[in-house]
Amino acid sequence: MSFSPNLFLSNVRAKDGLAKPSRFEVILPIPPYIGSMVGNSIIEKILNLPNSVFADVSDAIGSAFGRQDPQDEYSRTSNSSLSRYLALQCESAELPGKTLQTADVKIYGPTFKVPYQTQYTESTFTFLCTNDFYERKLFDRWIEAINPSDTNNLRFPKGETTRYMSNIKIIQYDEFIKQIYAVELIDAFPIGIASQALNWSEDGFHRLSIQFAYQRYKTIYEGTYDLAAAASALFGVAGARLLPFGNAVTKFPF
């Protein structure tokens, strides 16, 4: 059977189109320990955005996505406005992959592979840098909090007051702002800050790539509609403000 472009397009339309990599959001809660390590002046400047609407709707959206679920304290953030700011500055991310590690086994005849553990790939997020470099300063402090350069004494990752890990959510939407897939990185923390090139002939702007390690991830299959985002897209920010706090998201199971 030969390939038919018309048949392919009709099949795609029947399945509500193709998913686009540009329809995503990253929710990066800042652990309280890291928030305490970042200077108050830096946080205040980050939060002093020209448009304060981001802070106005962040709590409603955060509650809708379970970012402030009391049963999962590591999905909460020390500052919802700061996490919302990072979500807006995150230009690119990736849904992580995983592979099964296998060993060659032979009982009789040819060898065959047997899985013995799962290996998760590290994830990289790229943020746009403002003219004050707040993004670089934040992640510099985060890594410094994990391993202070003056003492080289690594902090205990899960201490009551020194926990520097966070649960990061990466959400994929469809064209109608419905959550079609999401993963949550469990016990994630930054392990690398990519170098940023400087060049007199470059007239672009800085991007900051941060590499995160994590223990594992869990998949979230439940579909939701982000009504706050839809209202903001259709009617502007004022439309999102009109939504009741409890109705920011309507859930539709697959």
trRosetta pair geometry for C-beta under 8 A, 3 or more apart (Angstrom, degrees):
i j d omega theta_ij theta_ji phi_ij phi_ji
3 8 7.2 16 -177 -43 91 123
4 7 3.7 64 87 11 117 112
4 8 6.5 175 91 -14 61 81
5 8 5.5 -55 -149 36 34 114
5 9 6.3 31 156 -17 68 105
6 9 5.8 -54 -146 37 31 108
6 10 6.2 29 156 -17 65 107
7 10 5.9 -55 -144 38 30 109
7 11 6.3 31 155 -20 63 108
8 11 5.8 -60 -152 36 28 111
8 12 6.4 28 152 -19 65 105
9 12 5.6 -52 -147 35 34 111
9 13 6.4 33 155 -18 66 104
10 13 5.7 -51 -146 37 33 111
10 14 6.4 37 153 -22 63 105
11 14 5.6 -52 -149 34 32 114
11 15 6.6 17 155 -6 64 109
12 15 5.9 -68 -151 46 31 101
12 17 6.1 40 158 -125 92 31
12 18 5.9 -25 -157 -46 121 87
13 16 7.8 51 -174 -73 33 13
13 17 6.7 25 -108 -67 44 61
16 174 6.8 1 137 -166 125 145
16 175 7.9 -156 164 26 95 110
17 174 7.6 124 71 -165 110 105
17 175 6.4 25 68 -13 151 132
19 23 7.3 -118 -170 51 74 120
19 172 6.6 24 -171 168 130 124
19 174 6.5 -80 -112 -106 79 73
19 180 6.7 -134 -107 77 123 151
20 23 5.0 83 75 -3 96 103
20 175 7.4 76 9 -73 120 79
21 24 6.9 -19 179 -23 51 122
23 172 6.6 71 98 -168 86 61
23 173 4.1 -109 156 71 107 89
23 174 6.6 76 121 -125 159 5
23 175 7.1 -106 -81 -80 157 39
23 177 7.9 -140 -162 -95 116 50
24 93 6.2 -141 130 50 144 114
24 170 6.8 -8 -171 -177 116 80
24 171 6.3 152 -159 82 63 57
24 172 5.5 -26 -102 -102 86 55
24 173 6.7 -169 -83 12 32 84
25 87 5.7 18 -167 -164 90 115
25 90 8.0 104 -157 67 44 129
25 170 7.8 171 86 -154 47 41
25 171 4.7 -8 57 57 89 110
25 173 7.2 52 -5 -24 98 114
26 86 7.4 -81 98 127 104 93
26 87 5.7 -172 70 -120 65 71
26 90 4.5 -68 40 108 128 172
26 93 4.9 150 -67 -63 128 155
26 125 6.1 114 -154 -127 170 131
26 168 6.8 -5 -172 -179 91 106
26 169 7.3 162 -157 88 44 57
26 170 5.6 -9 -107 -107 76 70
26 171 7.6 -167 -77 20 30 77
27 62 7.7 139 -144 -118 126 76
27 65 6.2 -173 -66 120 161 149
27 67 5.7 -125 179 -93 139 123
27 83 6.4 33 -164 169 68 118
27 87 6.2 3 -93 -87 49 122
27 168 6.7 167 83 -161 62 57
27 169 4.1 9 48 55 112 102
27 170 7.9 -146 24 -66 72 32
27 171 7.1 49 -11 -12 103 112
28 77 7.9 78 110 -100 45 125
28 83 5.8 -169 74 -141 60 85
28 86 5.0 -73 56 110 122 142
28 87 7.0 -179 17 -64 87 73
28 90 7.5 138 -11 -60 126 138
28 125 7.5 141 -70 140 139 179
28 166 6.9 68 -170 119 64 146
28 168 5.3 2 -107 -122 67 103
29 67 6.4 168 -72 -164 113 100
29 74 7.5 149 81 161 142 46
29 75 6.0 143 -13 180 152 33
29 76 5.8 123 -149 111 147 21
29 77 3.5 -139 -142 -76 79 82
29 78 7.6 114 176 0 83 61
29 83 5.6 -11 -101 -101 43 140
29 166 4.9 -170 76 -162 87 120
29 167 6.7 21 33 57 124 66
29 168 7.3 -150 22 -90 75 57
30 34 5.4 -120 -177 84 86 117
30 35 5.2 102 128 -63 117 95
30 77 5.1 60 32 -158 67 93
30 78 4.9 -73 94 33 94 98
30 79 6.1 -8 51 36 128 85
30 82 5.7 -22 -1 104 142 130
30 83 6.2 -145 -7 -68 88 88
30 86 8.0 138 -51 -11 103 146
30 166 7.0 -46 -112 -92 15 150
31 34 4.7 88 62 8 86 102
31 35 6.9 -150 95 -7 44 87
31 74 7.6 -12 -102 -141 95 73
31 78 6.6 34 128 -28 20 114
31 163 5.7 -139 -163 108 139 84
31 164 5.7 -175 54 -139 155 32
31 165 6.7 89 -67 62 143 29
31 166 5.2 -132 -47 -69 91 97
32 35 5.3 -54 -146 36 35 116
32 36 6.4 34 156 -20 67 103
32 78 4.4 141 -95 -90 55 116
32 163 7.9 49 49 65 86 97
33 36 5.9 -56 -153 34 30 109
33 37 6.7 27 149 -19 63 107
33 145 6.6 146 135 170 97 139
33 161 6.5 122 -97 162 109 49
33 162 5.6 106 -134 -141 152 27
33 163 5.6 161 -5 60 136 54
33 164 5.7 -90 85 -80 129 65
34 37 5.5 -56 -150 35 38 112
34 38 6.6 35 154 -21 68 102
34 78 7.3 -168 66 7 78 142
34 141 7.0 119 -167 117 83 98
34 142 5.1 13 -142 -113 128 81
34 145 5.5 -174 -109 48 70 164
34 164 5.9 96 -57 -136 101 80
35 38 6.0 -55 -148 32 33 107
35 43 7.3 56 -156 -89 82 146
35 78 3.4 -117 -24 103 155 158
35 79 6.1 143 -123 -11 134 104
35 82 7.7 154 -110 47 105 162
36 78 7.8 -126 -30 -150 70 159
37 141 5.3 163 121 168 104 107
37 142 7.6 136 79 -91 133 38
37 144 7.2 178 164 87 135 97
37 145 4.2 -100 -56 -86 176 125
38 42 5.5 -102 171 73 97 127
38 43 5.7 104 115 -50 118 102
38 137 7.7 101 -141 133 101 93
38 138 6.1 3 -113 -125 138 69
38 141 4.8 119 -91 106 75 162
38 142 8.0 -3 -61 -57 106 69
39 42 4.6 92 68 1 91 102
39 43 7.2 -166 94 -2 50 84
39 141 7.8 -142 -5 -96 73 151
40 43 5.8 -58 -149 41 37 108
40 44 6.0 36 155 -21 70 109
41 44 5.7 -54 -144 38 29 112
41 45 6.3 28 156 -18 63 107
42 45 5.9 -59 -151 37 29 108
42 46 6.3 30 152 -20 65 106
42 134 6.4 150 -171 -137 91 88
42 137 5.7 -139 -141 122 140 137
42 138 7.1 173 148 -75 132 74
42 141 7.9 165 69 -23 164 150
43 46 5.6 -53 -147 35 33 112
43 47 6.2 21 159 -11 67 110
43 79 6.7 151 -160 -24 125 173
43 82 6.4 -45 -144 -84 94 132
44 47 6.0 -62 -144 43 28 104
44 48 6.2 32 155 -28 64 109
45 48 5.6 -52 -142 29 32 113
45 132 6.6 -109 145 133 134 162
45 134 6.6 -157 102 -96 105 126
46 49 7.8 -4 156 -56 44 86
46 82 6.1 51 113 -117 134 88
46 85 5.9 126 164 125 102 171
46 134 4.8 147 -90 -176 97 149
46 138 7.5 55 -79 -64 153 125
47 55 6.8 63 -162 -77 96 133
47 79 7.4 -91 -76 168 129 135
47 81 5.1 62 -127 117 106 134
47 82 6.5 -58 -72 -70 97 76
47 85 7.2 -116 -94 -43 55 144
49 52 6.4 152 71 -85 91 47
49 54 6.0 8 65 33 160 128
49 55 7.5 166 33 -23 119 103
49 85 6.9 -166 -61 -105 132 111
51 54 6.3 89 102 -14 91 93
51 237 7.6 -159 179 -66 122 162
52 55 5.5 -43 -175 35 72 111
52 56 6.4 80 129 -29 79 100
53 56 5.0 -54 -150 31 44 119
53 57 6.4 16 163 -2 77 105
53 237 4.3 -33 -155 -161 159 145
53 240 7.7 97 178 66 115 127
53 241 7.7 -91 -141 -58 100 109
54 57 6.9 -71 -149 45 25 90
54 58 6.1 40 155 -49 63 108
54 81 6.7 100 114 -148 94 81
54 84 5.2 163 168 129 100 128
54 85 6.6 90 138 -77 147 67
54 88 6.6 -53 -127 -35 140 147
55 58 5.5 -43 -139 9 32 121
55 80 7.7 112 -144 97 68 91
55 81 4.1 0 -110 -111 95 118
55 84 7.0 171 -89 59 45 145
56 237 7.9 83 65 177 131 114
56 241 6.4 -17 141 -98 133 100
57 60 5.5 -60 -162 43 59 111
57 61 5.8 51 145 -18 85 109
57 84 8.0 139 82 -139 75 152
57 228 5.6 151 -168 179 122 132
57 232 7.3 -13 -85 -66 176 134
57 237 7.5 -134 -26 -155 133 88
57 240 5.0 -6 -101 140 142 131
57 241 7.1 -102 -73 -77 98 62
58 61 5.9 -62 -145 44 31 106
58 62 5.7 33 157 -23 68 112
58 80 4.7 150 129 141 118 103
58 81 5.5 163 37 -92 163 51
58 83 7.3 135 -170 72 127 88
58 84 3.8 -90 -113 -49 124 149
59 62 5.5 -53 -140 38 28 114
59 63 6.3 30 159 -20 63 104
59 68 7.7 5 -152 -16 72 151
59 80 5.4 81 -82 117 67 165
59 245 7.9 -24 110 -141 100 109
60 63 6.0 -54 -149 34 27 109
60 64 6.5 29 152 -21 62 107
60 228 5.8 142 109 -81 121 151
60 243 7.1 125 171 92 155 113
60 245 5.3 -129 -109 -139 102 67
60 248 4.4 158 160 -76 99 143
61 64 5.6 -55 -150 34 33 114
61 65 6.5 15 159 -5 67 108
61 84 7.4 101 66 -106 129 114
61 226 7.0 31 -131 -151 98 111
61 228 5.4 -120 -76 67 93 151
61 229 7.5 77 -110 -45 125 91
61 248 6.0 -149 -84 173 45 144
62 65 6.3 -67 -147 45 28 97
62 67 3.9 -79 -164 58 83 127
62 68 5.4 64 136 -18 108 105
62 77 7.5 -96 -139 23 139 116
62 80 5.0 -84 -33 -141 162 121
62 83 7.3 85 -99 83 123 133
62 84 7.5 -87 -55 -63 108 102
63 66 7.7 40 -178 -71 31 23
63 67 7.2 -75 -61 46 24 82
63 68 5.5 -38 -92 43 65 114
63 245 7.3 29 56 172 152 92
63 248 6.9 109 72 31 96 142
64 224 7.3 155 162 164 103 147
64 226 7.0 123 118 -120 149 75
64 228 7.3 -167 -4 2 156 124
64 248 4.1 -111 -59 92 135 117
64 249 3.7 122 -166 -6 123 121
65 169 6.7 177 162 89 125 164
65 171 7.3 -79 -133 -63 132 148
65 224 7.9 -178 -98 74 67 157
65 249 7.3 120 -57 -39 59 157
66 69 4.5 3 -168 -40 81 121
66 72 7.2 37 161 46 104 133
66 75 6.5 -7 129 132 87 149
67 75 5.8 -136 -143 148 44 93
67 76 6.5 110 154 -109 65 45
67 77 6.5 -8 166 -7 114 101
67 80 7.3 116 112 -120 133 97
67 83 7.2 166 -175 119 147 158
67 169 7.5 -111 -88 12 90 136
68 75 7.8 -132 -63 107 19 90
68 76 5.3 69 -120 -114 55 95
68 77 7.9 -67 -81 24 81 75
68 80 7.3 -26 -63 -85 121 122
69 72 4.6 33 85 35 114 97
69 75 5.9 19 40 72 101 129
69 76 7.4 -141 46 -59 53 90
70 73 7.3 11 -164 -75 42 76
72 75 4.3 25 121 13 115 117
72 76 7.3 154 102 -24 69 82
72 167 6.8 -51 165 37 117 159
73 76 5.5 -46 -160 19 46 118
74 163 7.6 -98 -107 153 103 140
74 165 6.7 -5 -154 106 127 90
74 166 6.3 -178 177 -139 84 39
74 167 4.8 95 118 -13 94 106
74 187 7.4 -15 167 -79 154 58
75 166 8.0 104 -105 -176 32 73
75 167 4.4 -47 -84 70 72 126
75 169 7.4 48 -145 -35 107 110
75 184 7.3 -29 -104 -153 117 132
77 80 5.6 130 70 -84 120 49
77 82 6.9 -161 160 68 130 96
77 83 4.3 -85 -109 -40 171 138
77 166 7.9 39 -99 -143 73 127
78 82 7.5 -9 79 47 80 136
79 82 3.9 57 95 10 115 115
79 83 6.8 164 91 -12 63 83
80 83 5.7 -55 -149 39 36 111
80 84 6.2 38 152 -20 67 106
81 84 5.6 -53 -147 37 33 113
81 85 6.4 40 150 -25 64 103
82 85 5.5 -49 -150 31 33 116
82 86 6.7 32 152 -16 64 102
83 86 5.8 -52 -150 36 34 110
83 87 6.5 40 149 -23 64 103
84 87 5.5 -50 -151 32 35 116
84 88 6.6 33 152 -17 65 103
85 88 5.9 -58 -154 35 32 109
85 89 6.3 19 153 -11 67 111
86 89 5.7 -61 -142 44 34 106
86 90 6.2 47 155 -40 67 100
86 127 6.9 -53 -152 -113 75 132
86 135 7.6 127 -115 -118 82 96
86 138 8.0 -125 -86 104 116 163
87 90 5.9 -44 -146 15 29 116
89 127 4.6 33 131 -159 104 96
89 128 5.1 -132 -162 50 78 81
89 130 7.6 -73 -115 -34 129 93
89 135 6.1 -157 146 -84 153 132
90 93 6.0 17 166 -47 122 109
90 125 5.6 -45 -139 -175 110 111
90 126 7.2 109 -160 74 61 48
90 127 5.6 -44 -96 -96 51 75
91 126 5.1 -55 62 103 97 97
91 127 6.6 145 4 -126 86 20
91 128 5.2 97 -45 -40 117 91
91 207 6.6 -68 35 -131 145 113
92 125 7.3 172 91 -155 57 47
92 126 4.4 17 51 43 95 116
93 123 7.2 15 -169 176 84 112
93 124 7.8 -177 -140 94 47 51
93 125 5.0 -2 -104 -112 85 81
93 126 7.5 -149 -65 24 48 71
93 170 5.6 -162 138 -130 141 118
94 123 5.8 -164 66 -145 95 86
94 124 6.4 39 13 52 121 73
94 170 7.7 -30 84 -154 29 159
95 170 5.9 -179 -97 115 63 137
95 172 6.8 -15 -67 -47 128 123
95 181 7.4 7 -115 123 146 123
95 183 6.0 118 -148 7 84 131
96 120 6.3 28 151 -173 134 94
96 121 5.4 -176 -165 68 91 90
96 122 7.8 -122 -126 130 117 9
96 123 4.9 -74 -77 -73 107 108
96 170 7.7 132 -9 28 84 151
96 183 6.4 -133 33 110 93 159
96 185 7.0 93 -8 -88 144 105
96 214 8.0 -108 -59 44 170 127
96 217 5.8 136 59 -7 132 154
97 120 7.8 161 94 -154 44 54
97 121 4.8 32 61 13 82 133
98 118 5.6 12 172 -179 123 104
98 119 6.5 165 -160 84 73 45
98 120 4.9 -30 -104 -103 98 61
98 121 6.6 -140 -81 -1 44 81
98 217 7.6 -152 -49 40 126 103
99 118 7.4 157 82 -156 36 60
99 119 5.3 -17 63 61 85 98
99 121 7.7 71 -5 -45 94 95
100 115 4.1 -42 174 -124 124 125
100 117 7.6 158 -156 86 60 33
100 118 6.0 -40 -102 -102 59 64
100 119 7.7 155 -110 18 11 81
101 115 6.8 106 72 -151 46 71
101 116 5.9 -58 96 59 93 81
101 117 4.9 -1 47 64 118 81
101 118 7.2 -164 7 -92 86 12
101 119 5.3 82 -42 -22 105 113
102 113 4.0 22 166 -176 141 112
102 114 6.2 144 -156 67 85 31
102 115 5.1 -53 -93 -89 79 52
102 116 6.9 130 -122 5 31 82
103 113 7.0 143 68 -150 30 66
103 114 5.7 -29 60 61 82 87
103 116 5.6 31 -6 -16 110 130
104 111 4.7 14 -176 171 102 135
104 112 7.5 148 -149 75 61 19
104 113 6.1 -42 -94 -94 53 64
105 111 6.4 147 72 -158 32 80
105 112 6.0 -33 65 68 85 69
105 113 7.2 122 16 -126 86 16
105 114 4.8 28 -7 -6 134 120
106 109 7.5 -158 -157 71 88 46
106 110 7.4 -116 -119 140 98 25
106 111 4.4 -58 -71 -97 98 75
106 112 7.5 128 -89 16 53 64
115 118 7.9 28 178 -68 121 64
118 216 7.6 60 98 -121 126 107
120 214 6.7 -69 116 77 145 87
120 215 7.8 75 33 130 148 25
120 216 5.9 178 -41 -118 148 47
120 217 6.4 137 -137 1 139 93
122 191 7.2 -78 -140 43 138 130
122 211 5.6 29 151 -177 129 100
122 212 6.5 171 -170 80 84 46
122 213 5.3 -43 -115 -91 103 64
122 214 7.8 141 -124 13 59 76
123 168 7.9 -153 78 86 148 141
123 170 7.7 -136 -158 -47 153 146
123 185 6.5 -105 15 -84 145 147
123 188 7.7 -30 45 -135 120 131
123 211 7.4 156 85 -155 39 56
123 212 5.0 -18 68 60 89 100
123 214 7.2 9 13 1 111 118
124 209 5.6 4 -177 -173 112 101
124 210 6.9 159 -153 79 61 41
124 211 5.1 -27 -97 -98 83 69
124 212 7.4 175 -86 15 31 75
125 209 7.3 163 84 -149 38 54
125 210 5.3 -16 61 59 88 94
125 212 6.8 30 -1 -10 104 116
126 207 5.3 7 -177 175 108 114
126 208 6.8 154 -156 77 56 43
126 209 4.8 -22 -98 -95 82 75
126 210 7.7 172 -85 17 34 68
127 135 4.7 -166 117 -161 139 149
127 207 7.0 155 76 -162 39 64
127 208 4.7 -21 61 62 92 99
127 209 8.0 178 18 -77 67 29
127 210 7.0 22 -2 -3 109 111
128 135 7.6 145 86 -21 38 160
128 205 6.8 29 -158 116 93 125
128 206 7.7 117 -165 89 50 63
128 207 6.2 -39 -101 -107 48 71
128 208 7.8 -169 -74 18 2 85
129 133 5.8 5 -172 -112 116 56
129 134 8.0 164 -154 42 70 60
129 135 5.2 -124 -109 42 71 123
129 136 6.3 19 -121 -26 124 101
129 196 7.9 26 -22 -127 155 152
129 205 6.8 -166 59 159 84 94
129 206 3.9 -25 44 91 133 110
129 207 6.7 -156 -6 -93 94 18
129 208 5.4 97 -61 -24 105 108
130 133 7.1 -127 72 -39 68 22
130 134 5.7 11 47 19 118 101
130 135 6.9 128 13 -11 81 99
133 136 4.6 -37 -178 38 94 115
133 137 5.8 100 122 -25 86 96
133 206 7.7 3 -101 75 84 157
134 137 5.6 -60 -148 39 33 113
134 138 6.2 37 155 -26 68 104
135 138 5.9 -53 -151 29 29 112
135 139 6.8 11 160 -3 63 106
135 208 5.2 177 119 33 124 152
136 139 6.4 -66 -149 45 30 97
136 140 6.0 37 154 -25 67 109
136 193 7.5 92 -142 -163 77 136
136 196 7.6 -60 -97 -15 134 149
136 208 5.6 -154 -75 -105 79 145
137 140 5.6 -53 -144 34 29 117
137 141 6.5 28 157 -17 63 105
138 141 6.0 -62 -157 36 28 107
138 142 6.5 29 148 -24 65 106
139 142 5.1 -43 -142 30 42 118
139 143 6.5 37 160 -13 68 100
139 190 5.7 134 -155 -92 102 177
139 193 5.7 142 123 -94 124 118
139 208 7.1 164 25 158 143 134
139 210 5.4 -124 -131 -103 155 132
140 143 6.4 -61 -152 40 27 102
140 144 6.1 26 152 -18 64 114
140 193 7.1 11 -79 -60 64 166
141 144 5.4 -58 -142 42 32 114
141 145 6.2 39 155 -27 66 103
142 145 5.8 -53 -153 29 28 112
142 146 7.0 27 149 -19 60 102
142 164 7.0 134 -169 -168 79 113
142 189 7.7 -171 162 -164 112 81
142 190 5.5 76 110 30 129 128
143 146 5.6 -50 -153 31 39 113
143 147 7.0 -29 168 39 70 87
143 190 5.7 -80 -69 95 92 115
143 193 6.7 -102 -20 -24 151 114
144 147 7.4 -90 -143 70 26 52
144 148 6.0 49 177 -110 73 53
144 149 6.3 -51 -129 -11 89 94
145 148 7.4 17 -119 -67 20 78
145 155 6.7 -22 152 -3 66 151
145 164 5.7 163 111 -108 111 131
146 154 6.8 -11 158 -146 70 77
146 155 5.8 -118 -147 34 36 108
146 157 7.9 18 -136 -98 94 81
146 164 5.1 -161 -86 103 84 168
146 189 6.6 118 -91 169 139 134
146 190 7.8 -153 -15 66 145 79
147 152 6.5 10 180 -141 95 47
147 153 7.7 176 -145 74 61 29
147 154 5.1 -23 -99 -100 87 71
147 155 7.3 -130 -70 4 43 80
148 151 4.9 34 87 36 116 94
148 152 7.1 -101 81 -44 66 23
148 153 6.5 -1 45 48 103 76
148 155 7.9 86 -16 -41 90 98
149 152 7.1 24 -146 -66 29 68
155 159 7.0 -102 169 18 90 130
155 162 4.4 -147 -179 174 116 126
155 164 6.2 91 86 -17 133 126
156 159 4.0 90 84 -41 113 110
156 162 5.4 90 57 81 78 131
157 162 7.7 -93 -106 116 9 92
157 163 6.6 46 158 -134 47 58
157 164 6.2 -83 -137 43 65 86
157 165 5.6 51 177 -30 101 112
157 187 7.6 61 153 -166 128 109
157 189 7.2 -111 -139 -27 113 156
158 163 5.5 28 -134 -107 35 97
158 165 6.9 -16 -82 19 73 126
158 187 8.0 -32 -79 -127 106 118
159 162 3.7 28 63 45 127 96
159 163 5.9 -155 60 -50 54 65
160 163 7.2 -14 -139 -24 8 104
164 189 5.6 65 118 -123 93 130
165 187 4.3 -11 -180 -153 146 63
165 188 6.3 127 -162 54 81 31
165 189 5.0 -75 -103 -51 65 107
166 187 7.9 113 48 -135 23 22
166 188 5.6 -48 71 66 70 86
166 189 7.0 119 18 -81 77 63
167 184 5.5 12 175 176 103 106
167 185 6.5 173 -156 81 51 57
167 186 5.7 -4 -114 -114 94 47
167 187 7.2 4 -79 -36 72 34
167 188 6.7 116 -112 14 25 98
168 184 7.0 163 81 -157 39 56
168 185 4.4 1 54 46 93 112
168 188 4.8 -41 3 45 111 154
168 212 6.9 7 11 157 156 168
168 214 7.5 -114 30 -83 106 141
169 182 6.0 4 -172 -180 98 118
169 183 7.4 169 -148 87 54 41
169 184 5.0 -22 -95 -101 75 79
169 185 7.7 -152 -70 16 28 73
169 220 7.7 1 -141 6 108 145
170 182 6.5 168 84 -154 50 68
170 183 5.3 -2 53 56 99 86
170 184 7.9 -175 19 -82 67 33
170 185 7.4 57 -11 -21 103 100
171 179 5.6 -57 -166 -127 111 105
171 181 7.8 156 -157 90 47 50
171 182 4.4 -12 -108 -105 67 109
172 179 7.3 102 73 -155 50 60
172 180 5.6 -62 104 63 95 88
172 181 4.4 3 51 63 120 92
172 182 6.6 -161 20 -74 71 56
173 177 5.4 -16 -168 -135 137 38
173 178 6.3 132 -156 63 77 35
173 179 6.0 -49 -98 -91 70 44
173 180 6.6 113 -147 6 22 89
173 226 7.4 -56 -109 11 132 121
174 177 7.5 -78 66 -5 63 13
174 178 4.9 -7 36 55 106 93
174 180 5.0 82 -40 -35 97 129
176 225 7.2 -41 129 -123 96 103
176 230 7.7 12 177 -101 64 123
177 225 6.2 73 102 -157 86 69
177 226 4.9 -97 161 51 110 93
177 229 5.1 -171 -153 92 143 119
177 230 5.0 -159 51 -67 151 91
177 233 7.4 -172 -51 5 142 144
178 223 5.6 13 170 -175 107 104
178 224 6.8 174 -156 86 64 32
178 225 5.1 -33 -99 -90 77 70
178 226 7.8 -170 -93 6 28 73
178 252 7.3 -36 -144 45 124 122
179 182 5.9 -13 -174 -36 116 118
179 220 7.8 -27 153 114 129 114
179 222 7.4 25 97 100 120 64
179 223 5.7 173 79 -147 73 48
179 224 4.4 18 27 47 118 81
179 225 7.7 -137 6 -66 77 24
179 226 7.1 91 -38 -33 94 96
180 223 6.1 13 -103 -112 45 99
181 219 7.5 -39 -163 -162 84 97
181 220 7.5 129 -173 76 40 70
181 221 7.2 -11 -116 -116 61 51
182 219 7.4 136 83 -164 51 53
182 220 4.0 -21 74 61 101 115
183 217 4.7 25 175 166 112 131
183 218 7.0 161 -156 79 67 36
183 219 5.6 -34 -102 -103 78 57
183 220 6.8 -170 -85 12 24 84
184 217 6.1 162 77 -157 43 79
184 218 5.3 -12 55 56 98 86
184 220 6.4 71 -20 -30 100 115
185 188 4.1 47 123 -56 121 130
185 212 6.8 62 149 125 164 133
185 214 4.1 -112 -179 -94 102 170
185 217 5.0 -38 -98 -97 51 101
186 214 6.0 119 63 174 47 111
186 215 5.2 -59 97 58 96 101
186 216 5.2 -1 45 65 120 72
186 217 6.3 179 1 -98 83 38
186 218 6.6 61 -39 -8 116 94
187 214 5.7 134 80 -156 64 71
187 215 4.3 37 58 -5 123 113
187 216 8.0 46 37 27 102 64
188 212 4.8 20 -174 172 109 125
188 213 7.0 169 -144 88 62 37
188 214 3.9 -27 -89 -88 77 108
189 212 6.7 158 77 -149 21 83
189 213 6.4 -20 61 61 72 82
189 214 7.6 143 12 -85 58 62
190 193 7.1 37 167 -58 129 79
190 210 5.2 -54 -125 -177 118 110
190 211 6.8 103 -156 74 70 50
190 212 5.6 -55 -95 -95 50 71
191 211 5.5 -60 65 102 83 97
191 212 6.8 122 9 -133 85 22
191 213 4.7 46 -23 -9 135 109
192 210 7.1 157 86 -160 59 47
192 211 3.8 11 55 43 106 118
193 208 7.2 -28 -157 -170 91 97
193 209 7.7 135 -162 83 44 58
193 210 6.0 -16 -104 -107 64 73
193 211 7.9 -134 -59 19 25 81
194 208 7.2 161 53 -167 92 48
194 209 3.8 18 15 67 137 105
194 210 7.4 -118 1 -67 87 31
194 211 7.3 101 -46 -24 89 98
196 206 5.6 22 -162 -147 134 108
196 207 7.6 177 -120 67 101 49
196 208 6.7 -34 -75 -97 124 69
197 202 7.4 120 111 -34 103 163
198 202 7.7 -150 -170 38 32 133
199 202 3.9 83 75 -10 106 112
214 217 6.5 60 107 -61 140 84
221 254 6.3 -67 154 3 101 137
222 251 6.5 -16 167 -154 114 113
222 253 6.3 -50 -136 -111 80 69
222 254 7.5 -140 -125 -10 34 91
223 251 7.2 129 89 -162 57 63
223 252 5.1 -41 95 77 109 83
223 253 6.7 136 37 -132 90 17
223 254 5.5 111 -10 -60 116 79
224 249 4.8 10 176 180 122 120
224 250 7.1 157 -159 79 72 38
224 251 5.0 -37 -104 -104 85 67
224 252 7.1 154 -102 25 32 70
225 230 7.0 -5 170 -23 99 138
225 249 6.3 161 76 -155 52 67
225 250 5.0 -5 51 57 109 86
225 251 7.8 -156 18 -80 73 24
225 252 6.8 49 -20 0 99 111
226 229 4.1 29 119 21 118 115
226 230 6.4 149 95 -18 67 86
226 248 7.3 -14 -153 155 61 83
226 249 5.8 -26 -103 -102 47 93
227 230 5.3 -54 -143 39 38 114
227 231 6.0 38 158 -20 70 104
227 243 5.9 146 114 -122 111 146
227 247 6.6 -34 60 139 151 81
227 248 6.0 -169 55 -176 94 34
227 249 6.3 -174 9 -94 88 32
227 250 6.2 66 -39 -4 121 94
228 231 6.0 -54 -147 36 27 108
228 232 6.4 27 153 -18 62 108
228 240 4.6 63 -166 -146 76 102
228 243 5.6 -122 -91 41 75 156
228 248 4.7 -7 -33 -152 116 92
228 249 7.6 -47 1 -57 95 69
229 232 5.6 -55 -146 37 32 112
229 233 6.2 31 155 -20 66 106
229 240 7.4 39 -70 -102 22 123
230 233 5.8 -56 -147 36 30 109
230 234 6.2 13 160 -7 66 112
231 234 6.1 -64 -140 46 28 100
231 235 5.5 -33 -177 37 69 111
231 239 3.7 -154 167 132 93 106
231 240 4.7 152 89 -76 110 56
231 242 7.0 -141 -180 52 149 97
231 243 5.9 -172 6 -43 161 117
232 235 7.3 -72 -111 60 14 69
232 236 6.7 -35 -157 152 52 17
232 237 5.6 22 -133 -98 94 45
232 239 6.1 -169 -77 70 33 100
232 240 4.1 7 -63 -44 92 124
234 239 6.3 -89 76 103 83 174
235 238 6.5 -92 134 74 99 82
235 239 2.9 103 78 -55 120 140
235 240 7.9 176 72 -25 98 60
236 239 5.8 117 60 0 56 98
237 240 5.7 -53 -159 32 46 111
237 241 6.7 47 147 -23 71 102
238 241 5.6 -53 -155 31 39 115
238 242 6.9 42 150 -27 66 101
239 242 5.8 -53 -158 24 37 113
239 243 7.7 46 149 -31 61 92
240 243 6.0 -40 -166 9 43 114
243 247 5.7 -134 -178 84 94 95
243 248 5.9 103 130 -96 137 59
244 247 4.4 61 64 18 98 108
244 248 7.9 -122 89 -43 56 62
245 248 6.8 -21 -173 -35 35 104
247 250 7.1 9 -166 -62 76 86
